[in-house]
Structures are given as structure tokens and as C-alpha cells.
């Protein structure tokens, strides 16, 4: 699936050494964009032949299985970022996860529900103030949480 490599969602203020060819990039944005573009290209080259050759019911079952497994893998990858995500990294992480989820579920929008936990984790990570988290807890009746209270606390700790 999507590799969450060391440093990808950390602070962009870190200085990076100059590459061997002498040209430097100001941030990892281009590299991240290339990584997402490469994922989309590889995903489509893998899945489109199945979409064109399998019957709809078989293809839909295949996609559902892939999405279920991908949701588990993605959630585990996000949990591994504890104390490593910067404020800017949280925004980038949300964008990248959203792109991946959109791509994986483009054949069946209803499959997005498999990613509810990971999207809620990302939502909590993206909150800037502890008051925002408290406000979410206060309107808990209006939000159908897939995360337990302890998981919401753990999600807050992803920010470093």
C-alpha cells in the first residue's frame, strides 16, 4: 500500500543535505506528491485489468477485500507515527490519506466506511488545541465515534 517513510510527516523545517547533483528542494512536498502519483499509477495499472475482465460481482468482492485489508494496514501505519507528526505533517498526512482512500474506493464509494477509524485518527491528530479535542468530546452524541476514548487520547499523542 502506501509506505509511510521516516520523516515524511515530520517538521518540514529540518534541513536536508544537498543531493549529489547539487540541486536542493526546499521541502519534501514534491517527493510526497511523486510518491502519491506513483501509488495512483501503480494501483490503476494493477486494478484496471481486473475491472475490465472480471464480472461486476466478483470485482466488487475483490475490491471490498482489498479495501478491508488496506484499512487495517493504513491504520497500523498511522499508529506507528506516535510523537512524530508535526502540525504541517498532520495536514499533509490528511491530504495523502484522503487521496489514497479516494483512489481505493473510486469503484464503490460505500467502501469508504472501512476507513472510518483511520479518518477519525487523522481528524484528532489535525486538531491544534486541546480545547478542540474537548469540544469534540462534548458533542460526542453528534459524532458516531469509531475510536474509543483511549484511542482518541492515543491519536493526540501522534503529534510530536
N, C-alpha and C positions, 0 to 999 in steps of 0.2 A: 504494500500500500504506500503510504506517504512516509518517507523517512524524516523523522524529526532529529536533525543532526545537532551535535553540540554547538551551542552558541547561536543557533538560528533565531531564537526568540528572546535572546538576552538583549541587554542595552546596546543600542547602535553607537553609543559614544566610545566604545572600545576602539583603540587604534589597531588597525590591521597592518601587518607588514606589507611592504611593496611586493607585488608579484615579480617573478624573474624577468618578465619582459619590460618592467619599469613603469607600467601604467597602473594607476590605483583607482579603485572605486570608492566613493565617499561612504557607501553603506552596502549592506548585503541585499538591498531591495532587488537589484537586477538578478542576482543569483537565485533569490527566492522565487521571483517571477519565472525565471527559466526552469526552476525545479517544478513549479506548478504546471507550466506549459508542457514540460516533458511528461509529467504524470498524465495530463489530459490526452496527449498524443498517444502515449503507450496504452492507456486504458481503452481509448477508442479503437486502436489497432487490434487489441485483444478481443474486445466485446462485440464489435460490429459484425464480424463474420458469424458469430453465434446468433446475433439478432436477425441476420438475413437467412440463415439456414434452418434454425430450429422453429418448431411450431410456437405460437404465442404462449400457450400454456406451459410448455417446457422451458421456454426462455424466461418467462415470468418467475417460475420456480427457481431457476438458476440465479437470476438477479436477486431474488429475495434471500437466498442462501449466502450469496456474496456480500450483500448489504449487512446481514446479521453478523457475519464474521468480521467484516470491516468495522462495524460499530464497536465491537469488543476490542479489536486491535487498536483502533483510534483512541478509545477511552483509556486503555492501558498506557499508550504512548503519552497521552496528555498528563496522566497521573505521575509519570516519570519526571516531569518538569518541576517538581516541588522546589520552591525557593529559587527558581531560575528565571522566571518570566518577568521582564521589565514592563513598565506601563506602555511603552511603544510596542514592545513584543506582544503584549496582550491584544492590541489592535490588529497586528499582523497575523497573529495566531487565529483570531476570529475570522479574518478575511480568508486565510488559507483553508481553514476547516470548512467554512461555508462553501468555498469553491469546490472542494473535494466532495462534500456531501451533495451539492448540486449536480455534480458530474455523475456520481454513483447512482443517484435517484432520478436522473432525467428520463428514464424509461417508465418510471412509476413513482409519481410524486408522493403517493401514500406511504412509501417505504421510508420517508424522512423520519417517521416516528421512531425508527430503530436508533436514531441518533439523539434522542431527547436528553439522555444523561450527559453526553459529551457537550451538547449545546448549552445545557444549563451550567456545566462546569465552566465553560468559556465565558458565559454571561457573568458568573460570580467573579471570575478572575479579572474581568474587564472593569469591575466597579472600582472607582477611585477612592472612595471614602468608606470607612466603617459604618457611617450613618446610612449610606446607600444599602448596605447589606442588612442593617437593622430595619430599614424601611421595607425591604423585600420580605423580611420575616413577618413584619406587621401586616402585610397584605397577603399572607400565606394562604388565606382562604380563596383568594382570587387566582393564585398560581397553583397549578397542579404540579407539585414537585415530584420529580423522579429521583432526586437526590435526598438522602436522609439529612437531618441537621448536622450530623458529624461529617458527612461528605461535603456539605456546604462550607463547613469550617475548614476542612482539608483543602477545598478548592481555593479558599482565600490564601492559604499558605503557598500556593503555586507562585505567587508574586514574591520576588526577592527584594 
